[in-house]
Amino acid sequence: GIAKMLGLFFKSKVIQDLAAIIEVDSKIILDRMPKDYAKEIESIAAIVNVTVSEIIIYNMAYEVFGLCTSIVAQDTNGHVYHGRNLDFGLWPAINWTDFQWDLTDDLRPILFKANFTQNGEVLYRSVVFAGYVGLLTGVREKAMTISIDSRFDDNYDKYL
């Protein structure tokens, strides 16, 4: 689960040092977030029994390690299809013998489909990693889809 992912992520001395810095300022960081977002981070940390800084870093993992790609296509009947992969290509746990990310098997158990409802009606759907606050992909049927993907250009870190 989430604790296992944190264990893998926090093997890195750099991540441990970053967590120590974030822990000192975690209250300031949480105060700069939307209140519901910050409350979710604090609640996840309490449930998993880890520090708030660990959950903040866990939620930044995609921005640091993600390499996802989306494809949007339309068929001759006007139906739009949105496909995407959901991977962590820069994650240091790659198996160079088989050219596979060892992380894939660890992510699978914490991945789930979420339906966001209002008054019993599904407004949109998403595929979510447990412990991640927000969405990497969202689908509102017959309306729109959205995904966050990687892009490597001169603006890579401009808005971080």
N, C-alpha and C positions, 0 to 999 in steps of 0.2 A: 504494500500500500504506500501511502504518502511517506510514512516513516522510513521505508526501505529506499524510496527515491531520495529523500533527504540524506540518508546514510551514504548513498553513492555520490551524490553531489558534493557533500561536505568532506569527502576524502581529500579534496584539493586544499592545500595550504592557503592558496590565494583566496578561495571562497571562505575559508575559516577566518582569515584576516578581514575580509570584507564584512562578514557577519558581525565581527567584533566592533567595527566602525559603525555599522548600521544600528547595532543594538544601543549604542550610546545616544544616537539621535532618532531612535524609532518613534518616539512620541511626536517629534517634530515632523517626521515623514508621514505618520498616520494623520496628523492634523492637516496636512496639505492634500490629502485624498478626500474624495466624496465620503461623507459620514457612513453610508451603508457599506461602501467598499472597505473602509478601515475597520468597521465592526466585524465584517466577514473575516478579514485577515486575523483579527484578535481571536475570534471564535474558533477558527481552524487551528490556530496555535494552541489554544487551550485544550481542544478536543484531542489533538495529536500529541499534546504534552511536549511541545517544543517552544523555542523562543519566537517572538514576533519577527525578529530579524530573519530567522530561518524561513518563515513563510513569505516574507517580503522578497527574499532572494529567490525562493522557489518560484514565485510569480514573475520574476524577471528572467527565468531560465530560457524561455522561448526567445526573448529579444537577444540573448547572448548566443544561444546554441542552435536556434531553429533554422531550418532550410526548406520549409514547406513551399509547395508550388500549387497554384490553382489553374484550372483550365475551364473556360466558359465557351460553350458551343451552342449553335442553334441548328436544328434540323430543318428539312425542307417544308415541314408543316408548322414551323414557327415555335416549336417546343424548345425551351432553353434548358441546357444541362450545365451544372456546375460541379466539377469534380476536383478533388484536392488530395494531396498526400499530407500526412501529419507526422513529420519526423523531426529528429534532432540531429541534423547532419554534422554539426561541429562538435557534438558531444565526444569527450575523449574516450568513451568506451566502445571503440570500433574493433571488431574482430578482423584483422587484416588477412588472416588465412582464408576465411570464407567471404570477406568483403561484406559483412553484415554488421549492423549496429547491435551490440549486446543489449542495449537499452530497450529495444523493441519488446522483448519478452517481459521486461520489468514495467513498461508503460501499459501494456495490455490490460492488466487487472484493475488499473485505476482509471480507465477510459470508460465513459458511459454516455448514453444518449439522454438528453434532457429536453423535456417539453415545458415551455413557459406558457402558463395559462392565465386567463382572466375570466372570471364568472363561468368556469367550466369549459371555455373555448381555448383551443391551442392557438396562441398568437404567433409563436415561432419555435423552432427546434434548433438544437445544437448538439455537437459532440464535444464533450468536456473532459478534461483531466481533473480528477478529484483533487481538491485543494487549490485549484487555479480559480482566481476570482476574475470573472469576465468571460469573454468568448473569443475563440480563435476562428470559429465558423458559426454562422447563423443562417437559417432558412425560414423565410416567411412564404408559405405556399401561395403560389399564383401572384406573388408580389415582387420579392427580391431575395437575393442571397448576398452574403458578405463573408469575406475571409481575410485573415491577416497572414501575409506571407513575407518571405525574405526578399530583399532587393539589395543588390550590391552595386553601388555607384558612389559618386562623390557626396551624396546626401545621407549615407548610411547612418551616421550618428548625429545628424543635424538636429533632429527633433527629440532626442533622448533626454 
